[in-house]
Amino acid sequence: MAAHMTNAHRRFLQVLMSNRITEGSEARKLHQHCCETDKVYYAHDKLDDFISTINSHLQPLFMQIRKGISEDDGRAHYAVVNLAETEVTKMASDYTEMELELFRKTMDLIILSENGFASSTDILNLADQLKTKKMKKKEAEQVLKVFVEDKWLSEKNGEYTLHTRCIIEMEQYILSYYQDLAKKCNLCHSLAIQSQVCESCGIGMHLPCARKYFRGQTEPRCPKCNEFWSCDTPGVNRMGSQT
């Protein structure tokens, strides 16, 4: 039998849904705030149990609070995921078919790339090749801006990648649709869009996961084949100590 759902759980869920995605430290503060506001039992190390209670009640609705990590810094994030929807239907109510096509083509570029990024130039060059309707570059720039604001994409110096929210919500779709291209991190077993890849056996690791794994080692070696890890891992020098 599912644990009792209190007003604290409902408040927590409402805020998470409103935020779209919530960083781990903010989720912990929210957990405390909700419990104290509604005068229910609070323990700082019980966030996972608190979320499990919510998920048990969301299950019949084909929804779930999922935890993922930022590929940039390894910090945990939480998002509410609709399990009954595909990639297309998740976004269909918010965007036009033309905008969705641009997003799909952007995702193709990102996943097909070696580093998990697509340049704004490459994306904008696709604008007049859309099947639904050609899009002017100025219009495409505005659409990309909206995708960033809505946390489907992240942008850095004119380069775009999938936002943590997108990875959490669309992980299963991406692994299924791009099954020959998409990789999972060998350490955390989550989808890895930005990853370092072993030159010997081909496994991938998120940069934060690789940094954590190699910390303290005498020299970085692949966790699968034990060959020397040739990728430059910022934060770890060739002798395995932090720089």
NORKAJO-V638034 format. One record per backbone hydrogen bond with DSSP energy under -0.5 kcal/mol. NH is the residue of the N-H (numbers start at 1). CO is the residue of the C=O. Records with the same first field share a line. If there is no record, write none. Layout:
BEGIN
NH->CO ; CO
END
This chain:
BEGIN
6->4
10->6
11->7
12->8
13->9
14->10
15->11
16->12
17->13
18->14
19->15
20->16
21->19
22->78
24->76
27->23
28->24
29->25
30->26
31->27
32->28
33->29
34->30
35->31
36->32
37->33
38->34
40->35
46->43
50->46
51->47
52->48
53->49
54->50
55->51
56->52
57->53 ; 54
58->54
59->55
61->58
62->59
63->58
64->81
66->64 ; 79
68->77
70->75
74->70
77->68
78->22
79->66
81->64 ; 79
83->62 ; 81
84->62
85->82
90->86
91->87 ; 88
92->88
93->89
94->91
95->91
100->96
101->97
102->98
103->99
104->100
105->101
106->102
107->103
108->104
109->105
110->106
111->107
112->108
113->109
118->160
120->158
123->119
124->120
125->121
126->123
127->124
129->126
130->127
135->127
140->136
141->137
142->138
143->139
144->140
145->141
146->142
147->143
148->144
149->145
150->146
151->148
152->147
153->147
154->161
156->159
159->156
160->118
161->154
163->152
166->151
167->163
168->164
169->165
170->166
171->167
174->170
175->171
176->172
177->173
178->174
179->176
181->178
182->178
183->192
185->190
186->204
189->185
192->183
193->191
195->193
196->205
198->203
202->198
204->184
205->196
210->206
211->207
212->208
213->209
214->210
215->211
216->240
217->214
222->227
226->222
229->220
230->228
233->231
234->232
236->233
237->241
240->237
END
